[in-house]
């Protein structure tokens, strides 16, 4: 792989302004009430969309609905793949072998290629980072994992590499700028489209074929989710045609963002709230259609013409915008995890994306047969070598030096550190996400009691946490 070239190309093709100080806003504090935020009104409105209004799909169990629509990632309000569908995915995974440039099996010189089909939010987690730091990305960390299958090639992609940006995801034709850009990136890595067998599909889809916002009559649930379903199915079909040897697609939708149409009319009905939230139902319905045997999503040649790869959920990122952890798994998402533009994840948010991706690829039985080296030892989670601490407690100044240290069988330098906090007001971290965040400076805007938690993650996405309560009395 060519990580240095990735960063240089990314900076030339798509610059985003991401502040060095990452905002961490208390759960009990209205994120719109602190001055200096990039999108104060948007943050206020998004935080107002609490779990009762926009519940995470994974928190709606059997019998629980959202505006009459069943929750859960899979049928029956479940977050677990149905047994038959899971068994089919496992068999497909076991049958994946390295392919030559023409797509024929080549166990000696061939490659097993996984590729992202996404836009800026997904590519940041996959390989681009926040345009200044790529140390926490899936590519960087997976390639440092000694248990990774040596035949696995984790490809990168760019939606801005050719003029036209991210339009045309539903168009598989030779003139599609989106797929021409991906193919250009593959060529740089000496990969052909016929070698791609696994795709991570992560799109903030809000209408058909992406690139167009929803018509006014389709901007409320469930009409917006139906539009998302149409668009997701179009993209699945486009991937199947453009990359004919893709066997598996893992699907993810976006985490909660903090921009509203009042802040940017261009995205009215687009990749902001509530549409990031609602779009997940569309993805759920596409996967359910395949599980229920829809002919236009058939992946099994024994059942007729193959029209699509086998589909499954990848990581589901959306969580309560007020920072309340999800009931299903405790995953939390705060304003700290979103960049000042209110539209893209910050470095800590991208690190959370990558952690969940790595965890799935190294533990999901539909991924481990091709992602991990045959016979690789079972990964053990990191441990806490030194618990989270502050240089002073109580803190009488406006800042506190926080530190923590993890330990891991793959080496401490491969660990990432992501801090979060709850308290009466906003806090900024000097660094949050990469390995260097084991030592960070927290700056307080108001006196009060703050609780900090740091998540330490290894190259397989396994984690350990440490917490500390700090009393701040800044003058």
Helices and strands as residue ranges (DSSP letters): H 3-13, E 22-24, H 40-48, G 57-59, E 65-66, E 69-70, G 75-77, H 83-95, E 112-118, H 120-123, I 124-128, H 138-143, E 152-154, H 177-188, G 193-195, E 196-202, G 216-218, H 223-242, E 248-252, G 265-267, H 275-291, G 295-297, G 301-303, E 310-313, G 335-337, H 347-363, H 368-371, E 383-390, E 399-407, G 412-414, E 416-422, E 427-429, G 435-438, E 439-444, E 448-457, E 463-472
